[in-house]
Amino acid sequence: MSRPVINPIKTAFFATYPPKKCGIGTFTNDLFNSIAELYTPEVARTSLKVLALNHKSEYYDYPNEVRFVVHNNVINDYREVARYINLSSSQLISLQHEYGIFGGEDGINILEFLEMVNKPVVPTLHTILKNPTSGQKDVLSKICDLSSSVVVQSELGKKILHEVYGVPENKIELIYHGAPDVPFLDSSYYKEQFQVEGRFVILTFGLVSPGKGIEYAIQGMRKVVDKHPNAVYIVLGATHPEVKKQFGEQYRIHLETLVKENNLTDNVIFYNRFVRNDELIRFLIAADVFLTPYLSKEQIVSGTLTQAVACGKAVVSTPYYYAEEILKDEKGLLVPFKDSDAIGEAVNKIIEDEHMRNRMRKNAYQFGRELIWSESSKNYVRVFGKALKSYGSQIVSRKKVASNETATRLFSMPDINLNHLKQMTDSTGLLQHAYYSIPNRFYGYSTDDNVRALILTVLNWTLFKDDSILPLMKTYLSFIHYAINPKSGTVRNFLSYERKWLESKGSDDSQGRTIWALGYLIAYAPDDDILAFATQLFKDAINHIKSTFSPRSCAFQILGCSFYLKKFGGDTNIKKIVEKNTKYLYDMFEKNKSQNWFWLEDYVTYDNARIPQALIVGGTTVDNKTYVDTGLKALEWLIQIQTDTPDGHFSLVGNEGWLKKGEKKADFAQQPLEIAAIIDAAYEGYVYNQDKKWLDILEKSFYWFLGNNDLHVNLYNYSTGGCYDGLESTGVNKNQGAESLLSFLLSQHRIYKIFGYKNIS
């Protein structure tokens, strides 16, 4: 067949790509091949390339079109691929966007690429959430801001993108998910190949994961088989690699158990493998009914449903957004979510009403002619051409966005370096002190440092999803387990190098910090084993909390319990603890504050910003704006009294005398611990009210480490990855102990989280 003669647009496709088993990768491969079909082989070879995305622990033997591999959690790879594209002949980037494939929280790493690349970008959005988190909304909005045009795959997606994310309608292009061009064949054509000749075939295909709702389909088959014993349900697809990595075959085993419990072993067939397109088409043709029992209303597109419709299949589906749109005009039947009986009844109806089934098939196949890849590719090339023409006029506004928005601030940030943390950690835990950068074993370990280290590893994992951090996480969690006295439930703090506890009970602060760390781990646990163990330890620690008058212990408890409630929001006892402690801190402020002293005590000492942070978090958790406002005002006051008037840098309260009401603050020794607390509190302030002043505070705070301080010295050691222990009147303390190291790393991770990893150092 002759190829149309068109002017090629030199395009780089940026996404996951086969042989990586991923639905987005399959889509990218299909789009690449369908556009290549519009050109001669030579033009396609020189005009089209792929930038493949994977994890740094993965290796794939990619085909020739893959010219660059980007590891999703390696920030520098995004910079390198941007430089590569800027210097290449590529005219445009076709980006496939799905939150989960890019590194960082909510896939924020992709912004690093978008801010550096100087070619037009056209993303195809595979997930558009109607009710996104603030992070998800922020990331997707910025992706759209930094793109020339945006492709959605449904009418509803177009509406949501405009109304929820504020994307101009003239920037949004609708191109339905592509599908192979398949002849309209009778389902009996390929049944013999799959040993289901003469049977009525129901098919679900795609990577298998809990969100697919297959358990409800299996239970619904009981009702089908009771009336039609020859019916067979085929579940085609391998377990999703990320699900298998984290949970093994737990979900599939559950499904197989359901089959046996419902006496359906002759009526349900599992094909546990990733199939090629040609084989998938044969399965689709052999099916009489295609079934998508998905559990999430939010699903805005489904490649599997698109392919089934394009093949002319009668469909039974739950009413997720895409199904509602694509199946209207009698192309299928919609059933309620998680309703096995309704699934069975709908399948029976299609089996028994041949005229209805044939109408559905014809309606679906006719509509499917608009979905086939040969039509889809022409629409993409049209959109690419439009984006290329409009790019010049967009550059000015694009630069304006890049100069003003949160994630694009020019931030001189060292790359994350965990070498010193690893050097300071042995099989027991994190050592307290160091001579310069050399671990000092004479002082042993402290629980306070190990709980901070646990929080750091959890934050690192949530940002990068790099399993290499998990051994450290487990080491620190094991230390905490050992720190909790099994007789009293209280937390011991100091452990000698010989592993002997130097006390039977640590401070109230240590108990509170332990609850803080365990709550944080519970909220973001990487797997069920760690979640179960952390929950057990959390309950042990919280159940032995006595009435305390330590405001910092109260603050840490509030933080830990609030994180715990992110996972187990119905736990009323924990919510009461948050309410009680937050009210206690608020009452202390009400009792002690005065015109020029907005603090809950008559002195300002250490880890101070944890108290306003707790009021903000606790007030948000119990929905009490008065508590939150007190926390915000206290934080502003704390920042004001520690800001140097001439140039605005942080001049912290030193621990050589602290700050007493009515007196001058101690200038030295200033501790990195204070900056970590201010950064976390300012972060919570920004999350609460989105006021850009908190972003300024975050920047100013972090630059304290890098020389914007009273002595104008850098506290970060780029060589070791350590942080000096503080500012003394005689200069910087050159020791690089655990507390200062963790303060820097926690601050750095928090900055990376909110500013989107901008690094121009």
N, C-alpha and C positions, 0 to 999 in steps of 0.2 A: 504494500500500500504506500503511495507517495506521501511524503511528509509536507505539510504546508510550509511555505516560505515566509518566515517572519523574522523580524530583527530580534536576535537573542538578547535577553537580559541576563547578564552574568550574575548568577545567584549563588550565594552560600547558604546552605540549610544547616541550622544550628539546633540540635536536639539529640536525644538518644537515637541509636541506630543499630540495626541488626549487624552481627548476630546476638547482641544483647536482647534478651527476651523482655519486651516492654511494648505496651500498646501504642505509646507515643512514637517509639522507634519504628514500629510497623507502619504507622501513618506517614511518617517522614519518608520512609523507603517508597511507599506507594506514590506519594506526591512527587518525589524526585523522579521516579521512573515515568510517571505520566507526563511530566513536563519535558523530560528527555525525549519522549515520543513525538513531541512537537518539532524537534530539531533533527538534523541529520546526525548520525553517530559521531562524526568528527566535531561538529559544533557543540553537541551535548557534552562531549568529553572535555572540551576546552572552556565551556561556559558554566558548567555546574559543578559544585563541590560540596562536601559535607564536613561540618565541624561536629565531631561525635562527642557526646557527653557520657561519662561513666564515673564510677568510683575508683579511687586510686588503687584499691586492692583488686580491681578487676582487670583482666587482660582479654582482648578479643582480636581475632584475626579478621580485621576489617577489609571490605572490598576496596578497590582502587579509588573510588570516588571520595573516600574519607581522607582528607588532607591534614587534619589537625585533631588531636584528642585533648579534651578538656576534662580534668578531674573536678567533679562538681563541688568539692569542699576545699579546693586549693585556690585561694584568692588570686595568686599570681598567675594562674593559668588563664583566668578571665582577662587579665591585663595583656598577657602575651598574645592571646587569640585576637584581641582588639587591635593590637599593633600589627599582627599578621594580616588581618583583613584591611586595615588602613593602607598598607603597602601593596596589597594585591590588586589584581584587575577586577575583582568582584565589585559589582555596582550596587548590590542590595543584599540584605540578609533576611531570609525567611526563618523566623524563630517559632518553634513550637513551645507554648507555655503551659506548664502544669506545675503547681506549687511544689510537688514532691520531687521533681527531677533535678532541681537546682539546689545547691547547698545553702546553708544558713537558714535561720528561722524564717518560715514562710517563703523560702526560695529567694531570699533577698540578694544572694550573691550575683544574680544576673544583672543587677543594677551596675555593678562594677564594669561589666562589659559595655552596657548601653551608654554609660557616661563617657567612655573613652572612644568608642567607635565613631568614625566620621562618614559613615555611609547610611542611607536610609534603611530602616528596619521595619518589617511587617510581621508582627506576631500573630499566630493563630491561637486563640484562647480556648483551651480544652476544659477549663473549669471557670465558671463565673458564678460566684456565690451570691445569693440574694441577701444573706445575712452574714457577711464576713466578720471576722475579728478585726480589730483596728489595724493589726499588723498585716493581715491579708489584704485589706482594703488599701492600705498605704502602698504596699509593694505593687499591686496590680495597677493602681492609679498612676504610679510613677512610670511603670512600663509603658502604659498608654501615652503618657506625656512625652516620653522619649522616643516614640515611634511615629512613623509617617502616616501609616494607616493601620487599622486593627481589624482582623478577620474574626468574626463570630460564626457559629455553626447552627444557630437557630434564631427565630424571630424574637423569642423571649430573651435570649442572650443579648441581643441588640438593645432591647428595652431596659434590661437590668443594668447593662454597662453604662447607658446614658443616665438613668435615674439614680442609681446607687453610687456609681463611681464618677459621675460628672463628665464622661467622655462626650465630646460634641458628636452629634448624629452624623455630620458630614465626614467624620473620620472613621466611622464604623462601616465595614463591608460584610454582608451576609453571603457566605459560601457554605453550603451544606457539606457535611463529612462525605468524602468520596467513597465509592464502592466499585468493585469489579463489574464489568459488563458481561452478564451471564445470560444465556438463552433461556427462554421460558419453557422449562421442561417439566414433565410429569415426575412426581416424587419417586416413582418406582424405578427410575432410570439407573440410579446408583445403589439401591438398597442391597442388592446381592453382594456388593463389595464389602459391606459392613455386617453381613449375616443377619439382616433384619428384613429380608424379603417377605412380603405379604403382611407386614406389621405396620401399625400406625405409629409414626415416629415423631416424638417431641424432642426438640433440641435446645440446649443452652450451650454456648461456647464462649471462650475468653479465659483469661487468667483467673484461677479460682481463689477467692478470698471471702472472708465472712460477710462483707458488705453486699455480696451478690444475692443473698437470700435463698440459696439453693436448698437449704433445709426445708423451707416452706413448700417449695416445688415438689420435693420428695414426699413430704407428708400429703400433699395434694394428689399425688399419683395413686394413693390408696383408693381415693374416690373414683379415679379414672379406671383403674384396673378392676374394681368391683363390677363395673358395667362393660368394660372393654378389655378382657384379659390379654388380648394380643398387643395392646399398646406398650410402647417402650420409650423410656426417657433416657436420652444420651447426654451426658455431661462431658463436654469436650474441652480440654485445656489443662495445662500444668498448673500447679499451685503457684501463686504469685511469688516471685523470687524473694521480695522483701518480707512477705508473710512467712515463707519457709525458713528464711534466715533467722527470724526472731522466734517463731513458734513451731518450726518443723512442720510435720503433716498433721498437726492436731485438728485442724478444721476438716480436712479430708477424712480423717479417721472417724470424726464425729458424723460426717455424712454417710460413710459406709455403715456405721453402727445403726443409723436411722433406717437405712435400707433393710437391714436384717430385722430390726424391731418391727417394721411394718410388712414383713414377709414379701419384699419386693425384689429379691435377688434375681429373678428372671425378667424383671421389668425395668431395671435401672442399670445402665452401663456407664462406667467411668473410663474415659480415654485420658490418662494422666500424661499428656505430652503437649508440647508446643508444635502445632501443625503448620506446614507451609500453605501458602495461598491456594495452590491448585488442589490440594487435598481438602482444605476447608470448603472450597466451592462444592466439591462432591458431597461432603457432609450436608451442606445447606440444601442442595438440590434434593437429597434423600429425605429431608425433613418434611413432615406435613404441617407441623406447627412449630413456630419459634417462640421460646419462652424467656422473658427477662423478668425475674422476680426481685429486682433490686430493692434495697431497703431505704435509699436516700432520695427524698423529694428533690434535693438540690441538683441532681445530675442533669447537666445542661446539654450534654451530647453523649451519644453511644455509638461507637463504631460498629459494634456487633449488630445493633438494631438496624443501623443504616444498611449494612450488607444484607441482612435478612429481608428487608423491604425491597431492596434493589433486585433480589433474587425472586421476588414474587411469593413470599411466604405469608400465610395467615399467622397473626401474632397474638399472643397473650402476654400482657405486661402489667406491672404495677405502674401507677400514675406519676412517675417522675417527670420533670418538666419536659424533657426531650420527647419522651413517649407520648405525652399528651399532645404535643405539637405534630409529631410525625405520623401518628396513627389516626388522626381525625379523617373524616370522610370515609369511614368504614374500611379501614385497612387492618383493624385488629380490635381486640377487646381489652379494656382496662379493668383491673381488679384491685381491691384495697391492699395496702401494704400488710405484710405478715398475716395473710389470710389464706391458709391452705385450702379450706373448703371452697372459697371463691375461685382459686386457681383450678381445682379439680372440676368444678361446675363449668367454668369457661372452656376448658379443654374438651369436656364432654359435649358441650354445645357445638363446638366446631367439628368434632368427629361426626356428630349425628346430623348436622345440617350441611349437606354437601353443597347446596346452592349458595349458602352464605359463605362457606369456605372458598368457593371458586370466585365469588365476587370480591372477597378480601384479597385473594391472590392477584386478580387482574388489576384491582385498584392500586395495590402496592407496586406491582411491576410497572404499571404505566407511570406512576409518580417516580419510580426508581430511575427512569430514563434521565431525569434531571440530576441524579446523584452520581452517575457513573464517572469514573476518573477522567475520561476523555473530555467530558464537559467541565468537570471541576478544575482541571488543569488550565483550561482556557480562561476561566474566571480568575484564577490566581495570577496568570500572566497579565491579564487586564489590570488587576489591582496593583501588581508590581510596577507596571508602566505608569499608572496614575501616581503612585508614590514617588517614583523616580522624577517625574516632572515637577511635583510639588515640593520636593525636598529642599531646593534652594531657598524658597520663601519661608521654610520652617526653621532654618538654622538659627535665626536670631531668637525666635521664641524658645527654641530648644535650649539655647545657651542660657536664656533667662531662667528657665526652670532649673537648670543645673546649678545656677549660682544661688538660688533662693531656697530650694527644698531641703528637707532634713537629711535625706540619704545622700545628698550630693555635695555636702560641704567639703571644702578642701581641708583635709585633716591629715596632718603629718603623724602617721601611726606606725610604730614598729610592727613587723610581723610577729604573730604569736610564737613564742619560744618557750617550750616546757622543759628544756634541758636541765635548768637549775632545780626545778621542782622534782624531776626524776632523780637527780643526784642527791637531793635532800631526803628522798624517800627510800626506806629499806623495807624488808618483809614485815616489819612491825607497823610502821606508819611513817609519818613525816616528823623529822627531827626539828627541835625548836630553833636552835641557834647555829650560827656559822662563824668561823674565823675568816674574815674576808668572804671568799666564796666556798670555803672548805667546811663541810658539815662538822659541827662540834658535838661530839658524843657525850661529853661530860654532863650536859644539861638534859639529855634524854628527850622526851616527847611531851606534848601537851594536847589534851582533848580539844581545847580551843582552836589550835592550829589545824587539827585533823578534821574538825567539823567545817571549818572554812575551806579546807582543801576538798572536802566532799562536795560542797556547793559549787566550787570551781569546776570539778569534773562533770557535774550534772549540767552546768551552764555550757561547758565546752561541747558536751554530747548533743545538747539540744540545738546548738548552732551548727555543728559540723557532721553529726551522725557518723562519727568515725569511731569504730569499735576498738581502736587501739587505746582509747582512754579508759576502757572498762576495767582492766586490771588495776589501775590506780584507784578508780572509784571503789572497787571491792576491797582494796587494802584499807582505805580510809573508813569504809563502812564496818569492816571487821574490827578496826581499832575502836570505833564507837561502841560496838557490841561489847567489847572487853571492858570499856570504860564504865558501863552501867553496872553498878554494884548489884549482884544478884540477890543479896539479902535485903537491901534497903530500897533498891530502885533508883538511888541517887547517882549522879555522875561524878566520877573521880577525874581530876584534871591532870596531875603531874605523874608521869611514869618514867622511872629511871631507864638508862640504857640496858640495864640487866633485867628489864621487864618487871620491876617491883613498884607497886603503887606507893607513892609517898604520902598518901592521905586516904582516909576512908570516905571522905566526901569533899567534893570540890565546891566552888562558889555557886551562888544562885545564877550568876551570869553563865557559867559553864552549862548548867542544866538548861537554861533558856536557849543558849546557842545550839545545844544538841537538838532540842525540839525544832528550832529554826531549820537546821540542816536536814533533819529527817523529813520534815514537812515539805521542804523544797524537793527532796528526792522523790517523795510520794507523788507529787504533782507531775513530775517529768521522768518517772522511772523508765529505763530503757527496756525492761522485760518484766514478766510477771514474778519471777523468783526474787528479783531485787525489790519489787513493789511489796511482795508479801513480807519479806524480812524487815524492810524499812517500816512497814505499818506495825509490825509486832514490836519493834524497838520504840517507835513513836508512842505507842500505847503504854509501854513500860515506863518511859520517861515522863509522860504527861500525867500518869496516874499517881506519881509520887511527888508531884509539885505541891509544895505547901504554900500557905499564904505568904506572900513575899512583899517586902516594901522596896525591893530593888527595881527602880524604873527600867533599867536596861534589861533585866531578866523578863519583866513584863513585856517589853517591846519585842524581844526575841520570841517569846511565846506567841504573841499576836501574829508575827510574821510566819512562824512555823504552822500555826493552826490555820491561818488564812490560806496558805499553800495547800495544806491537807484538804481543806474544804473545796479546792478546785477539783479534786478527785472524788471526794466523798461529801458532796454538798448537803446531804440530808442528815449528817451527824449533828444532832441538836446539842449534845453535851459539849462538843468542841466549839460550836458557835457561841455557846454561853460563856466559854472561857474567853473568846475574842471580845465579846460584849463587856464582860466584867473587867478585863485588863485595860481595854481601851478607855472605858469610863474612868478607871483608876488614874490613868495618865492625864486624861482631860481634867479631872477634878484637881489634880496636883497643879496643873497650869492655872486653873481658875483661882486657886488658893494663893499661889505664889507670884503671879505676874504683876508687874507694875508698869508705870508709864515708859520707862526706858529699859525694862528688864522683862522680856517675854520668854521666861524659862520656868521650868517646874521646880527647880532647886535654887539655892543661893550661890551655886558655883557651877561652872561648866568644866567638865573633866575630859573623859575619853569616849570614843565611839559615839559621839554626841548625836549625830544625825540619824542614828537608828531610832531615836525616840520620835521625832516628827515623821520619819518613814513609817513607823508602826501606826501612828495616828491616821495617816493617809490611807494605809492599807486596811487597818482595822475598821476605820469609818466607812470605807467603801464596802467592806465585807458585810457589815451590819446595816448598811444603808443609812448612815447618820452623817449628814453634811456638816453639822457643827463640829464633829470630831475631825473631819477632813480639813475644814477651814482652819482649825486650831493647828493642825499639823503643818499645813502650808505656811501659815503665818510664822510658826516657830522656826521652820526651815529658813524662811527669808531673813528672820532676825539673826539666826545662827550664821548665815552667810555674810550678812552685813557686818557683824562684829569681827569677822575673820577676813575681811577684805581690806587690803592696803589702799589707803586713800589716793596717793599720787598716781599709781598706774593700774590699780584694780586687780592685782594678783592676789591669790590666797595667802594670808599670813595666819597660820593656824595657831590655836591655843596650844602652848607647849606644856609638857607634863612636869616641868620644873617649877611647879607652883600653881598651874592651871589658871583659871579666871574666877576670882571671887567677886561677888556683887559689890559694886562701888569702888573696885580696885582696877589696876592695870593688868592686862593679861600677861602671862608668862610668854616670852618670845621663843624660847627653846625648852626642851627638845620637841620639835614638831614630828609627829608620827604619820607615816603613810596610811595607817588605819583610818585616820580621820577623813582622808580623801575618798577612800573606798565607800565609807558610809554616806558622805555627801553625794557621791555619784549615784548610789542606789536610791537615795531619797529623792534627788532631782529627777531621776528616771521615773519614779512613781508619780511625782508631780506632773510630769509631761504626759504620762499615760492617763492621768485623771482629767486634765483640762486642756491638753494639747497646746499650752501656752509656750511660744517659742523662746521665752526667757529661760526656761529650764534647759533648753539646748545650749544656750550661751553658758549657763552654769556648768553643764557637762563638759563642754570644751575647756573652759577656764580651769576646772578642777583637774582634768587629766594633764593639762600642760604644767601643773605644779610638779609632776614627776619629771618633766622634760626641761626644767630650768626656769619656769615662770614662778619663782618663789623668792623668799627673802634673800637668799644667798646667791641666786641666779646660777645654780648648779644643777646638773642632771643627776637624778637619783637612779635612773635606769642604766644597767650595765648591758650594753648591746652584745658584748662578747660572751658573757656567761648566761644571760637571760635572767639574772637576779636583780634585786632592787635594794639599794642601800637603806640602812635601818632608820634614817631620819636626819633632820637638820639640827646640829648642835651649835652652841655659841662659838665653838672652835672650828666649825666646818661640818662637812658631811660625815656621818658615821659610816665607815667603809664596810662594816660587816653586812652580810646579805642573808639575814635570817628568814625564818618561815613567815612570820607575821607580815613583814614588809613585802616579801615576794608575793604572798597571796593577795595583799592589798592592791599591788600593781596589776596582777593578772586578773583579779576579779573586776577591777576598774576597766582594764583593757577589753575584756570580754563584753562588759556592759556597753562600752562605747561602740565596739564593733557591732553589737546587736542593734543599736538604735541609729547609728550613722551609716550603716550599710557597707562597712569595711572599706571606706575610702582610704587609700594609702598612696601618697605621692612622695614618700620619703626616698 
